[in-house]
Amino acid sequence: MKYKDREYKKTRTYTNSSYDEDNTFLKLDYEFDKHNSLEFMHTYKNTYAMYPIMAPDYSSLSQLINDFAAIDAGLATQLNPNTNGYNKLPQSDPAWNRYHKWWYVFNEGSFTKNRTSNYDLKYTFKDDDGIENYIRVYNDENRYYMNRNRPKFTDFRVLDYKQLSWAKERSNGVNLRYGKKLDDNNIIYSGIDYSNNSFWQHAYASYYPDTGIFKHGNYKNIKRDVWNAFIQDKIKLDKFTFTPGVRYNYYGKNSGSALSNKNVASSLETGSYSHLTLGLFTNYDFNDNHRMYASWSQLYNAPYATAIASAANKLEAEKGNAYTLGYSGSISKSTFGANYTLTKLDNTFGKFTVPSDTDPELFEAKVTNVKSKVTSFCLTYGYRFDDNWSVNAAYSHAKTDIEENQGTSDQLSTTDDLRNSLHYNNKYTSSVNYDKGKFSTGFDFTFYTGMNAKYFSDNEFFIVDWHANYKIDKNCNAYALVNNLTNRAYETKAVAVEGIGAMPMEGINFLVGVNYSF
């Protein structure tokens, strides 16, 4: 991956950033008749990704080279934290030695591997009204492996030890859906789901190549069964449609245990959870060109696996409400829409970070219940000048409020301030498109604003992309994409403890290809 360096405005290559992926997709369908069919599907993906972590800050490179020269000459035994960007934190802080500006966080060769393999068998039976009912059985599995080469803090060019992690998550179950049209204005639809879930993890084991010593990390093993059932009734009254629904959630007992790298065992077992949730979804068609919609649904989610394994205290199930209000319409050559959502949770699973008990250079994520409120809204507009030219524009805004103030790494900010400072707050998008015959092309513009310059290299970024398509014949289509056309240095997210501009987005890049169907 190449990116534009924020300080020197040069194109850099992201260290240790190669990526390989193999994937396959298989789908077999057999139609017995117009009402009954059978489908088998298998998806597989295997990825091998190098581990760049963060982009280095080139402003600290010259001093880093000087320190290495001093070490080689025997004039120093370790890097000076106050001359390599560490001075953002006092040396009494466990994180001070992380601020070497990400030059040698992990040596070359660090990587992660991820393998996903999913099987799915689905039998569909449609009734005379075309309602699709089905029974589906599935087995999903995901495996993860990490190998990080940890350098010595006395000399970042030398391997100290390897950090190793393994994880396996599996879920298999069955889904049943059945619907019935009672009359022209009333459709009942229902479903039952069952899944058996398991999660196993061995995190942050250590291997020391110099001595051959291996130290196990933290073990976690947990299992749980989940049942869900729902029924909803779609009722149409003239221009008004409303769909009330009810869902029953049952989360079986979590059974499992954990073992720390200090051989301290603990239980991850919990009791069962169950809850009944309600929902109402409505829309009103003023006419063929104007429509308003609204929804309300209760939310419920019981803690499982990684949340329980990382819990700072006993976790309650997530409970809350989600509300949506929207409008869409068109007048002449214009289309437009507006959407507002509000999600309020009393016991959402909030994460905060603390230094690891076993390695102060590592940060561990802990989970606790917090109250949260997420608000967002979006505005869209489109205009077609003629058969060939059109434009589109959109604006979106999101904000998260957290009641609890704990675990932040920036003591000068409240949790809300910090959370909303680590991403853009406003996103404007627009496009100009041309379409004639077999050829279409256009420019896409994205404008991010509201970033906090304390964590981002700028408080706003303007990005230009270009796309083109050419339909060679009815079965073949050629396309080309150029992203970040102006090679802009920018970021879309930040992490408070990592410094400014530590996660840059790609510089100018392109993709060309052909789609062929038969």
N, C-alpha and C positions, 0 to 999 in steps of 0.2 A: 504494500500500500504506500502510495506517495501522498504527501500533503504539503500545504503551503505553511512554512514556518511563520508564526505570528510576529516575531520580533525582527528577523532579518529579511523577511519577505522572499525567501528562497524556497524552492521546491526540495523537500527532503524525502528520504525513504524511511518509513516507519521500521525501526529495528525489529528484526525477528517476527515479521508479520506475514509469512507465507501461509497459504490455506489450501487444503485439498479436500474435495468432497466427492463421494461416489453415492449415487442414489438410483433406485429402481422403483418402478410403479407398475403393478400388474392388476388388471381388472377384467374379469370374465363375467359376462351376462348371458342368461338363458331365459327366454320368454316362453312359458308354457302356453299361454294364450293372452288375450288383451287384459286379463284381470290378474294373472299370476306370473311372477318372475323370480329368478334366483340370481344373486350377485355375490361374487367372491372378489375380495380386494386384498392386496398385500402391498405395503409400502416399506421401504428400507432406505436408511440413510446412514452413511458412515463418514464422519468428518475427522480430519487431522489438522489442527490449528496451532500454529506457533503462538507464543505467549508474550506479546509486546508490553502488556500492562499499561504503560503511559508513554507519551512522547517526551523525549528529553528536551531540556531547555538549553539551547546552544550558548546562551549568555554566560553559563557557568563552565563551559568546556575548557577555556584557556587556563583557568585557575586549577581545574581538575588535572590537566596535563602537568602543570607546574608541581602540584602535590605529588603526583606519581613520580616525577623526576627526582623530587626530594627523597622519596622513599627508596628509589633505586640507588641513589647516591649515598644512602645511609644517613641522611640528615634528618629524616623523620620516620616514624614508625606507623603513622596512620594519617588519614585525611583530616584536615582541619575543618570542623563543622561550620565555623564562622566565615569561611571563605568559599564555601560551596553551596550557598543557598540554604543552609540549615538554620540560619539565624532568624527564621520566621517563628521559631519556638525556642524557649529556654532549654538548656541541656537537661534540666530536671524533668522535663516532659518526656515520657516514654517514647513519644513519636519523633523526637528531634532528629534522630539519625535517618529518618525517612526522607528528609529534605535535602537529598543530594541531587535534586532536580532530575531524577529519573534516568541518570546515565547508566548506572549499573545495578538496577534493582534486581534483575534476574539475568544470569548469564545466557549467552546464546545456547540454543538447544532446548529451552523450556517449551513445553507443548501441552495441549489437551487433546483427548480423543473422546468422541461421542458417537454412540451407535444406537439407532432407533429401529425397531422391527415391530410392525403392527400387522395383525391378521383380522379380517372382518368377513363374516358371512351373513347375508341379509336375504330374507324371503319376504317379498312384497305381495300383498293381495288387495287389489282395488275393488271397491264396490261400484255399483252402476252409476253413482254420482261422481266418480272419479276421485274420491277421497283415498289417499294413499295410506294404507295400514301395513304394518310390517312387524316382524320379529327379527332381531339382530343379535348375534353373539360375536364377541371380539376378545382379542388378547393383545395388549399393548405392552411393550417392554422398552426401557431406555437404560443404557449403560454409559457410565462416565469415568474417565481416567485423567488424572493430571500429574505431570512431572515437571516440577520447577527446580531449576538449578540456583541455589542460594549462594551468593558470593560472600567472601569474607569482608567484614567491615574495616579491617586494617588495610585491605587491598582489594578493590572491587574487581580486579582482573582475575582473581583466583577463586576457584570453586571451594566453598566451605562444606555444604551438604545439599542433598536433594530433599525436597518436600514432595510427598506422594499422597494422592487421594484417589479413592475408588467409590463409586456409588452405583446402585442398581434400583430402579423403580419399576414395578410391574402392576398392571391392572387388567383383570379380565371380568367379563360380566355379560349381561343380557339386557336388551331394551325391547319393550313391547309398546306399540302404538295402535290405537283403535279409535276411529271416528265414525260418526253416523249423522247423516243429514235428516233432521226431523221434519223440516218443511223448507220452503224456499227462503225463509228468513232465519233459520235456526240450525246451527251445526254444533254438535257435541263432539269434543275430541279429548282423549285421555291417554295416559301412559304410565308404565311401571318400569323402573330401572333397578337393577341390582349389580353391584360391583364388589369384587374382592381385591383389596389393595395391599401392597407390601412395599417397604422401603428399607434399604440397607446401605450403610455408609461407613467407610473407614477414611477419616479425614486427617490430613497433615501428619502422616507418618514421616520419619526422618531416616535417611540413609547417608552415612559418612564414608565416602569412597576411600579416604586415606586409611581408615582402620577396618572397614568392612562391617561396622556396627550398624544394626537396624533397630530403630525404636518405633514401636507401634504408636499410632495416633489415637484419635477418639472414635470409638465404635458406636454405631446407633443401629437399632433393628426394631422395626415396628410394623404391625399389621392391623387391618381394620376392614369390616364389611359395611357397605352403605346401601340403604334402600330409599328410593324416592318414588312417590306416586302423585299424579296430578290429574285434574279434570277441569276443563274450561268450556264455556258455552258462548259461541259467537252469534250474537243477536243483531239483526239488521232491521231498523225501523225507518223507512223512507230514506232520508239522507244521513241518518245517524246510525253508526255501528258501535256497539260496545261489547267487550269480551271480558266478563268476570271469570276469575279462576282461583283455584285453591290447590296448594301443594303440601304434601306431608313429607318431611325429611326425617329419616332415622339413620343416625351414625352409630354403628356398633362400638363396643368397647375397643379402645386402642390397647393392644397388647405388645409389649416390647420392653427393651432395656438399653442402657447406655453404659459404656466403659471409657473413662477418660484415659489420657496418655500417662496419668499417674496411678493407674489401676484402681480408680475409685468408681465403683459400680453405683448405678442409680436406676430407678424404675421410670419408664415412660408410659406406664399404664394409666388409663383414665376410665371413668364410667362411660356409659352410652349417652348419646344426646338425641333428642327428638323435638320437633317443632312443627307447627302448622303455620303456613304463610299464605297471605291473600294477595291478589293482584287485580287490577282493573285497567283495561286498555281500550281507548275510545278514539274515534275519528268522526268528523263531520264534513261532508262534501257540500259546500255551498253551491257549486255547479261543477262542470267538467274541468274548470281551470283553477279552482280555488278549494283548498282543503286544510282543515285544522285537525290536530291530533294531540292527545294527552294520555299519560299513563301514570299509574302508581303501583308500586310493588314492594312488598316486604322482603327483606333480605335476611338470610340465615346461613351460617357456615361454621361448622365445628372445627376446632384445631386438629391438625394431623401432621405427622412426620416431621418435616424440617421445623415447623413452628414449635411443636412440643419439644423437640430435641434442643432448640435454641432458646427455650423459654427462660426469662429472668425470674418468673414467678408463675403461679397457677393461672392458666389461661381460661377465660370464659369464651363461649361461642360468640362469633360475630353476629350482631343483630342491628338492623337499621331499616331505612326506607329510601326508595329511589323515586324521584319525580321527573317527568319529562313533559314539556309543552312545546309544540311546534306548529309551523305554518308553511305551506308551500303553494305556489301559484304561478300563473303565467298570464301575461297581457301582450297581445300582438306578438312581437318578436322577442320579448323579454321573459325570462323565467327567474324566480327568486324564492328564497326560503329563509326561515329563521328557526333556531332550535335552542332551547334552554334546558339544562339538566341540573338537578340537585340531588346529591347522595349524602345521606347522614347516617353514620354508624356510631353506635354507643360503645362497642367493644372491638373495634377493628384491630388487626394485628399490626402494631407499629414496631419498626425496627430501629435500634440505635446501636452504636458501636462502642466497644470498650477494648483496651489493650488486652491481649491474651495473657493468661496466667503463666503460660510456659514459654512465650516468646514475645517480649515487649515490642518487637518490630512488627508483629502481626496484630491486626485488629479483628475481633470476633463480633459477629452480629448477634445481638440479643433481641428477643421478641417479648413484648408486653401488650396489654390491652390499653388502647387510648380512644378517646372520642375524636371523631374526624368529620369534617364537612368539605365536600368537593363540589364546587360550582363551576359550570362551564356554559358557554353559549357560542353559537356559530351563525354567521350570516353568509348567504350565497347569492350570487347574481350572475346571469348569463344573458348574452344578447347575440342574435344572429343577424348580420347585416344583409346577407343574401345566401344563395346556395353554396357559396364558397368560403366566405369569411365569417368568423365568430369570435367572441371573447367571453371569458369567464373570470369571476373574481370571488374570493371568499375571505372571511375574517373569523378567527377563533381565539378564544381566551379561556384560560383555566386557572383556578386558584384552589389551594388546599389549606384548610385551617385545622390545626391539631390543638386540642385543649391542653394536653400534658406537655411540659417543658422538661425533658430529661434526655440524657445521653448525647447531646449535641457536642460536636468537636469545636464549635466556635462559641465561646462563652459570652461574646459580645452580642449575640443574636438570639432572639427567641426561636423556638422550634419552627413556628410559622414563617418567620422571616427567612430562616435558613432554608427550609424546604422549598419555598417559592423563589429563592434566589439561585437555586441550582439548576434551573431550566428556564427556557424562554417563557414569557407570560403572554405574548401576543404573536400570532402567526397570520400573515397576510399572503395569500396566494392569488395569482392571476395567470392567464394564458391567452395567447393570440394564436388562432388556428386557421389553417387554409386547407381546404379539401376540394379536389376536383378530379373527377374520373378515378383513375387507379392510384393517384398520388395524394398524400396528405402530409402536412408538416406543421410545426408550430414551435413557439417559444413558451417556456414555463418560468414564471418568476415567483420567488419565495422571499419574503421579508420577515425576519425574526426580530422582535424588539422586546424590551423589558428585561434584558439580562443585567445582572449585577456585575459591574466591572471589578469587583473584589474577587470574583471567581472566574470571570470570562475575559478574554483578550479584548473584547469590545462590548458595548451595550446593545449593538444592533448589527445584523448581517443581511446583505442582499445577495441572493444566489440566482443565477440564470442557467437554465437547462434548455436543450434543444432535442426535438424528436422528429423522425420522418418515417413514413411507411410507403411501400410501393407494392401493389397487388399485381404480381406477375401474371397469374391466371386464377381461376376459381379455387384452386387447391394450394397455391403457393403465394406467400407474402414475405417480402424482405423488409427489414427494419433497421434503423440506426438510432442510437441515443448518445448524446454527449451531456454529461452531468458536470455541474460547476464550470460552466463555459469560461468564466473569467478567472478561474483558478484562485478563488477567494480563500483566504485563511479564516476558518470559522469553526465554532463548536456549537452543539445543540444541548449539551448537558455538562455538568461539572460535579466534582466531589470536593467538599470543603477542605479535607486534609491533604489533597494532592497538589494544590497550587493552581495558578492561572494557566489556562490553555493546555491542560495535561491530556485532554482527549479530543484532539482535532479530528474533523471530518476529512474525507478524501478530497484531494485536489482534483483537477480536471481529469476525467476518465470517460471512456466510451465503451459502447457495446454495439456490435453489429451481428445480425443473424438472419435466419430464414425459418419461417414456420411452414410446414408442409402437412396437409391433412389428406387422408385417403380412406 
